[in-house]
Amino acid sequence: METDQLIRTLAADNAHRARPVGFVLALALLAAAPVSVAIFFTQFGFRPDIMTAMYNPFFELKFMVTLAMAFSAVAVSLHLSRPEASLRGWRWLLLIPAGLLVAGIGGEMMMPQRLPVMTRLMGSNAQVCLTAIPLMALPLLGAALVGLRHGAPTRPVIAGGFAGLLSAGLAATLYASHCTDDSPLFVATWYTIATALVTAIGALAGPRVLRF
């Protein structure tokens, strides 16, 4: 290769900048979101009393918890997309949704209750919850893994797990508008189990998709 041609090639390579992982992740999630939304409207839909439920602080708390989980997982996932990234100093973000949930449980416990604790914990939609959240999360999980693949994660299992966590958080936000169980106890139990399932799927898929 002649010197001039080599210089032009190197200059062209230097001028080309890869898109930031965050940008690619956002595009991938936006592309997958209509699939999850379509699943929501065709299989579930809004709860019949949603307009009345909006005045229930525990109904609003569900969205605060799920969105806090999703955004915390996004931040950690983007951090893990960099080589040799460590969780040190980042794990505290996961305390935000957990803290909101604990506060909600404490607030509910201090209120006069008409239903026993176990009734509120079991609710009436446990089986639907365990099906709906993973079902709506899977398209988002695939998109999240594709987006994070544009980085250089050296801990693919953990990065894949957080991809699952963010996907479950977004899917749970959709599901929360269908679920008629507003007790924080129900959310802490069944939303958590559904989220753990999606997180496990992400962790298993991570080494296959994110390895570079």
C-alpha positions as CSV (number, residue, x, y, z in Angstrom):
1,M,0.0,0.0,0.0
2,E,1.4,3.4,-0.9
3,T,2.0,5.9,1.8
4,D,-0.6,8.4,0.6
5,Q,-3.3,5.7,0.4
6,L,-2.3,4.4,3.9
7,I,-2.6,7.9,5.3
8,R,-6.1,8.4,3.7
9,T,-7.2,5.0,5.1
10,L,-6.1,5.8,8.6
11,A,-7.7,9.2,8.4
12,A,-11.0,7.7,7.3
13,D,-10.9,5.2,10.1
14,N,-10.1,8.0,12.6
15,A,-13.0,10.1,11.3
16,H,-15.5,7.3,11.7
17,R,-16.8,7.2,15.2
18,A,-19.0,4.4,16.5
19,R,-22.3,5.5,17.8
20,P,-22.5,5.7,21.6
21,V,-23.9,2.6,23.3
22,G,-26.6,4.6,25.0
23,F,-27.8,5.9,21.6
24,V,-27.9,2.4,20.1
25,L,-29.6,1.0,23.3
26,A,-32.3,3.7,23.1
27,L,-33.0,3.0,19.4
28,A,-33.2,-0.8,20.0
29,L,-35.6,-0.3,22.9
30,L,-37.7,2.1,20.9
31,A,-37.8,-0.4,18.0
32,A,-38.9,-3.3,20.4
33,A,-41.4,-1.2,22.4
34,P,-44.3,-1.4,19.9
35,V,-44.1,-5.2,20.1
36,S,-44.5,-5.2,23.9
37,V,-47.2,-2.5,23.7
38,A,-49.1,-4.6,21.1
39,I,-48.9,-7.6,23.5
40,F,-50.2,-5.5,26.3
41,F,-53.2,-4.2,24.4
42,T,-54.1,-7.5,22.7
43,Q,-53.7,-9.7,25.7
44,F,-54.2,-7.5,28.8
45,G,-55.2,-3.8,28.4
46,F,-55.9,-1.2,31.1
47,R,-57.7,-2.2,34.2
48,P,-61.4,-1.2,34.1
49,D,-61.2,1.2,37.0
50,I,-58.0,2.9,36.0
51,M,-59.4,6.4,36.2
52,T,-60.4,5.8,39.8
53,A,-57.2,3.9,40.6
54,M,-55.1,7.0,39.8
55,Y,-56.2,8.5,43.1
56,N,-54.8,5.6,45.0
57,P,-51.2,6.4,46.1
58,F,-50.4,2.7,46.1
59,F,-51.4,2.5,42.4
60,E,-49.0,5.3,41.7
61,L,-46.3,3.7,43.8
62,K,-46.2,0.7,41.5
63,F,-45.1,2.9,38.6
64,M,-42.5,4.7,40.8
65,V,-41.0,1.3,41.8
66,T,-40.9,-0.2,38.3
67,L,-39.6,2.9,36.6
68,A,-36.9,3.4,39.3
69,M,-35.9,-0.2,38.7
70,A,-35.8,0.3,34.9
71,F,-33.8,3.5,35.0
72,S,-31.4,2.2,37.6
73,A,-30.8,-0.9,35.5
74,V,-30.2,1.2,32.4
75,A,-27.5,3.2,34.2
76,V,-25.8,0.1,35.4
77,S,-26.1,-1.6,32.1
78,L,-24.4,1.3,30.2
79,H,-21.7,1.3,32.8
80,L,-21.1,-2.4,32.4
81,S,-20.9,-2.0,28.6
82,R,-17.4,-0.6,29.1
83,P,-14.4,-2.9,29.4
84,E,-13.3,-3.9,32.9
85,A,-16.3,-2.0,34.4
86,S,-17.0,-2.8,38.1
87,L,-20.2,-2.7,40.0
88,R,-18.5,-1.0,42.9
89,G,-20.3,2.3,43.5
90,W,-23.1,1.4,41.2
91,R,-25.0,-1.2,43.2
92,W,-26.6,1.5,45.4
93,L,-28.8,2.5,42.5
94,L,-30.8,-0.7,43.1
95,L,-31.6,0.5,46.6
96,I,-33.8,3.2,45.1
97,P,-36.7,0.9,43.9
98,A,-36.2,-1.3,47.0
99,G,-36.4,1.7,49.3
100,L,-39.6,2.9,47.6
101,L,-41.1,-0.5,48.0
102,V,-40.1,-0.8,51.7
103,A,-41.5,2.7,52.3
104,G,-44.8,1.6,50.6
105,I,-45.1,-1.5,52.7
106,G,-44.4,0.4,55.8
107,G,-47.1,3.0,54.9
108,E,-49.6,0.3,54.1
109,M,-49.0,-1.4,57.4
110,M,-49.7,1.8,59.3
111,M,-53.1,2.1,57.7
112,P,-56.3,0.5,58.9
113,Q,-56.7,-2.7,56.9
114,R,-59.8,-4.4,55.6
115,L,-58.0,-7.4,54.2
116,P,-55.6,-9.8,55.9
117,V,-51.9,-9.6,55.1
118,M,-51.8,-12.9,53.2
119,T,-54.8,-11.8,51.1
120,R,-53.0,-8.6,50.1
121,L,-49.8,-10.5,49.4
122,M,-51.4,-13.2,47.3
123,G,-53.8,-10.9,45.5
124,S,-55.9,-12.1,42.6
125,N,-53.5,-11.7,39.7
126,A,-50.4,-13.6,40.7
127,Q,-50.5,-16.0,37.8
128,V,-51.2,-13.3,35.3
129,C,-48.3,-11.2,36.7
130,L,-45.9,-14.1,36.3
131,T,-46.9,-14.5,32.7
132,A,-47.4,-10.9,31.6
133,I,-44.2,-9.4,32.7
134,P,-41.8,-11.9,31.2
135,L,-43.9,-12.1,28.0
136,M,-43.8,-8.3,27.5
137,A,-40.2,-8.1,28.6
138,L,-38.7,-10.6,26.1
139,P,-38.8,-8.3,23.1
140,L,-37.3,-5.5,25.2
141,L,-34.6,-7.9,26.5
142,G,-33.6,-8.9,23.0
143,A,-33.3,-5.2,22.1
144,A,-31.3,-4.4,25.2
145,L,-28.8,-7.2,24.5
146,V,-28.4,-6.0,20.9
147,G,-27.9,-2.4,22.1
148,L,-25.3,-3.4,24.8
149,R,-23.5,-5.6,22.2
150,H,-22.3,-2.4,20.6
151,G,-20.2,-1.8,23.8
152,A,-17.4,-4.0,25.1
153,P,-18.8,-5.7,28.2
154,T,-16.3,-8.0,29.8
155,R,-18.8,-9.4,32.3
156,P,-21.5,-10.7,30.0
157,V,-23.4,-12.7,32.6
158,I,-23.9,-9.7,34.8
159,A,-24.5,-7.3,31.9
160,G,-27.1,-9.7,30.5
161,G,-28.7,-9.9,33.9
162,F,-29.0,-6.1,34.1
163,A,-30.4,-6.1,30.6
164,G,-33.1,-8.4,31.9
165,L,-33.7,-6.2,34.9
166,L,-34.2,-3.1,32.8
167,S,-36.5,-5.0,30.4
168,A,-38.6,-6.4,33.3
169,G,-38.8,-2.9,34.8
170,L,-40.2,-1.5,31.6
171,A,-42.6,-4.5,31.1
172,A,-43.7,-4.2,34.7
173,T,-44.6,-0.6,34.2
174,L,-46.9,-1.6,31.4
175,Y,-48.4,-4.4,33.4
176,A,-49.0,-2.1,36.4
177,S,-51.7,-0.3,34.5
178,H,-53.5,-3.6,34.1
179,C,-53.0,-5.1,37.5
180,T,-55.8,-4.5,40.0
181,D,-53.6,-5.6,42.9
182,D,-52.1,-2.4,44.3
183,S,-50.7,-3.6,47.6
184,P,-46.9,-3.1,47.9
185,L,-46.8,-6.6,49.4
186,F,-48.1,-8.0,46.1
187,V,-45.6,-6.0,44.1
188,A,-42.8,-7.0,46.4
189,T,-43.7,-10.7,45.9
190,W,-44.9,-11.3,42.4
191,Y,-43.4,-8.5,40.5
192,T,-40.1,-9.5,42.1
193,I,-40.4,-13.1,41.1
194,A,-41.3,-12.2,37.5
195,T,-38.4,-9.8,37.4
196,A,-36.0,-12.4,38.7
197,L,-37.1,-14.8,35.9
198,V,-36.4,-12.2,33.2
199,T,-33.1,-11.3,34.9
200,A,-32.1,-15.0,34.9
201,I,-32.9,-15.3,31.2
202,G,-30.8,-12.2,30.5
203,A,-27.9,-13.6,32.5
204,L,-28.1,-16.9,30.6
205,A,-28.3,-15.1,27.2
206,G,-25.5,-12.6,28.1
207,P,-22.5,-14.9,27.4
208,R,-23.9,-15.9,24.0
209,V,-24.9,-12.4,22.8
210,L,-22.5,-10.0,24.6
211,R,-19.2,-11.9,24.2
212,F,-16.8,-10.1,21.9
